[in-house]
Structures are given as C-alpha cells and as structure tokens.
Amino acid sequence: MSDFKAELKVDRGRLWQPPYDELKFWVRVWDDALKRLKSLRRFEQSPTLKVAMERYSDIFLADAEAALSLREKAEKEIARIVSELPEWQNWAAHIPGVGAQLFGRLIGYIGNPAARVYASCLQKHCGVAPDPKTGKIVKAKKGQIRPYNAKAKSVLYLIVTQALKVYKRSPNLLAEIYASYREKYQRERPDWTKGHCHYAAIIKAANIFVTLLWEVARKAQGLPTPEIYPIAHLGHCVKIPPEMMLHPRKALPEVLQAIREVERMIADEPDQKVVAVVTDIVSRMKQHVI
C-alpha cells in the first residue's frame, strides 16, 4: 500500500467505538441546542418578526428554556465522558487552556484520534496539514465541499486562542509555538498582513497539538505510532514530545525531561531552519522551568 493510501486509511471499527460514539451524540445534541438558541435570537433581532414573536412569547420562551436545558445536559454528559478518556486523563487535562468542553467537542467531531494510521491523516481531517508540494494549508474552494472537518478546525482555533488568553497566569507550549511562528512569519514574509501571520501561527500550533494528541491516543490504546512525515520522509530529526505540552510549573520534571530530549534531537537536525525555530521554542519554554 502506498504512503498516500495508508494516510487515508481509517479504522472504521475503532473510529466511533464506545465511548466515542456517545460523545459524538452529546456533541451533536449540544450543537443542535445552540443552533436553536441562535435561531430564536434572530427572531428577536428582526423588527418585523419580533412583533409577531411577542404574541407567541409563551411558546418561544418554552422553546428557549428547553434548548438551554438540553445544552446544559449535553455539557454535563460531555464532561463526564471526557473525564473517562485516557488522552484526557493522561495528557490534555494538564494542558493550560484546554478545557473539558472544548476537548470534548473536538473528539466528538473527529472520533477516536487513534483510529487514523498516521498523524498526517488526522492533520488533514482537521484542516491543519500543509500541502507537501506547496507547504500551504489546504483551503476550501467556492462551490466545493470542504476537504476537511470545518467544525474540528474551528474548535482547534478556539483551543489555541484559549491557550493564548491564559498565558500570563499559565505559561504553555501552544502559546510559545504561536509566538515563535508569528515572529518568524512577520520576519520572513513581509508581504503578509498581521492577520495572516496571526492565523498561520495559530494553524501551526493547532497542527502540533493534533499530532501530539494522535500520538498520545495511539500509545494509550496500545497501537503503533509511525514516525511523523518530516522524520519518516524528509530526513528531519526533531519532534516535540507530548510531555512538553504539559503545564511547565505543575509538571516540571516531565517538561524538563522533554526539553532535554528535544535538545538532543536538535544536535542531529540537518535543517538549520528547523534548528532555529525549535531552538527558539525551547528557549521560550526554558524561561518557565529554569
């Protein structure tokens, strides 16, 4: 089987096995309740519909209360199921900015992260994988179905954004990756706007988060973890260990050990551009642990 076909291969039996199937159900319930609430708000914002809506306020009020109740129920169930997942217990729960609700919604959209053969397959599914030929992120074309899971991509955006928000009180790797790549893009791509650099840096951080999520899930379920594409096919040596994503103050020994591993990899890395960016990220993390 070619590498390309292998990357597209998904273990369907594992993808939505319990409890991932139940999590998918409650995430869909949460989505539907939110859509209903947004729909009711649009009624209220329309000058013409608002008048008619006031006549049937009791019906709409009951509908809104039902939607709120359903959303609250879904949130409780999402939190319960997420707390049982090994990738949450052993990893994601200890990453600043990654809350149970956001993580649960991500898993509810993508299914079992370990069901995909390669990390690059999960990256593609989430819309954060660069094209091997152009290096650019695949975008949806007008009039065509998106070649990725748009909901998963939007949740990843929220996860990285949340990591940036909590950075001052909870330093974290996601924020450092974002800052390092944003500065890199601003320096090397003067034709890009600040917004372009911002979005590209978020996608890069999301890409690494998804890669590590895949690795953690595969190992937790006793499955093989093939090397990521840059190491397996491009001759690179450096990769970020999952432990480096943990809270640098609450998981100090694990983060320090991960930093040492990356420094050993840097010594063997032939690509100086990779050395420069990873060295910068390591330096940023060191200030929180040393």
Salt bridges, closest charged atoms under 4 A:
ASP3 OD2 - HIS233 NE2 3.60
GLU7 OE1 - LYS124 NZ 2.71
ASP11 OD2 - ARG14 NE 3.41
GLU22 OE2 - ARG80 NH2 2.73
ASP31 OD2 - LYS151 NZ 3.40
ASP63 OD2 - ARG36 NH2 2.30
GLU77 OE2 - LYS73 NZ 3.06
GLU77 OE1 - ARG80 NH2 2.75
GLU84 OE2 - ARG80 NH1 3.62
GLU176 OE1 - ARG284 NH1 3.90
GLU176 OE2 - HIS288 NE2 2.68
GLU183 OE1 - ARG284 NH2 2.79
GLU188 OE1 - LYS184 NZ 3.05
ASP191 OD2 - ARG189 NH2 3.41
GLU215 OE2 - LYS219 NZ 2.84
GLU227 OE1 - LYS239 NZ 3.29
GLU263 OE2 - LYS286 NZ 2.45
GLU269 OE2 - HIS236 ND1 2.84
ASP280 OD2 - ARG284 NE 2.91
